[in-house]
Amino acid sequence: MLLWPIPGDFLLILCTIFGFMSSITCQPTYNHHFCTGQKNDTATNNYISNLDSLLSSLSSKASTNIFENDTSNGIYGLFFCRGDVSTDTCQTCIKNASLTIRQLCPSNKTAIIWYDECMLRYSDTDFFGLAQTLPGLLMGNAQNTTSPDKKNYGSLGLICSLINSAPNKGLMFKTEEEALVDGSRRGYAMVQCTRDINTSSCRSCLGMLLSELEKRCQAKIGWRYLSPSCYIRYEEYRFYHQPPAPPPPRVPAAPQPTPIDDGKSKYANSNYHSILYLLKHI
């Protein structure tokens, strides 16, 4: 199931729900959520307690990791944060996601919520290691390209390059940018997979998302596809943090020559200092 941008009236409702959180700075940017699975209207206190314990555990682990999966008495949970955000941002996002998903999906056995910075999901069925693209959220920029009837080969090529390389990275995350065809603008892309799936599953998941994007969003200057196991985004502006520049390589100090004491120490030392001076200024 694919969704286009959320209607304005629904956004208004969500703004009301999240209004009490607005006083906190650096809030994550909410995208969407799904509550699926049979409703557990007669949930016991044990079920609620186990779910709260799982979400608390995941929130705590977000302080040191951008991906974790965990279980609590038959409930399976997982989160991942974008590979370019700090652990502080990650933990803030997962804490918000945990509180919000409990409010929006109070009695569902399966739920997922996406923010710009993170994703959180849980289920009473073991989904670890399974590459899943549904439910998914497909969002397109309101603005079209200058040639909406033609394929945007620049964006497609950029994404394909990331799909080939990102699954082999430790975080299964990568960003890339390049000049567009006209040379006056640049394109920026990001892909990421949850690290419970393997390399081939990650590549397959991203490929399925790209196929849908190619059919539905090629006329747009920007788009994103959020799914339970992988994520793609492309824009004509930088929406991710640039990694810090690596420190310059350390140049080892030149070994100091040992002067030979031939009985003419005054002359030898004088000549030695003059050679060092020349070496420093050549």
Number of C-alpha atoms within 10 A of each C-alpha: 8 14 12 9 14 12 8 9 9 10 14 11 11 14 14 11 13 13 10 9 12 10 8 7 7 10 14 18 12 20 18 19 22 18 19 15 14 10 14 13 10 8 13 9 9 10 18 14 11 16 24 16 15 23 28 15 17 26 23 14 20 24 16 14 17 25 22 20 20 16 20 17 12 13 18 21 27 24 29 26 27 26 24 17 16 18 17 13 21 29 22 19 27 31 18 18 26 19 13 17 22 16 11 16 18 16 20 21 21 21 22 24 25 27 20 16 23 26 29 28 23 25 20 18 13 13 16 16 13 15 23 18 20 12 16 22 23 21 22 22 16 11 10 15 15 10 11 13 10 10 15 19 12 15 24 17 11 19 24 16 12 22 25 15 15 22 26 16 11 9 16 22 23 21 22 17 18 15 13 16 12 7 8 7 11 17 20 22 26 24 26 29 29 29 24 18 20 16 18 12 19 27 24 16 23 28 18 13 20 22 10 14 21 14 10 14 21 23 22 21 21 23 21 21 23 25 24 25 26 28 25 23 22 27 20 18 14 15 13 17 12 11 10 6 6 6 6 6 6 6 6 6 6 6 6 7 8 7 11 11 11 8 8 9 12 9 11 14 13 10 12 14 10 10 10 12 10 9 8 7 6 5
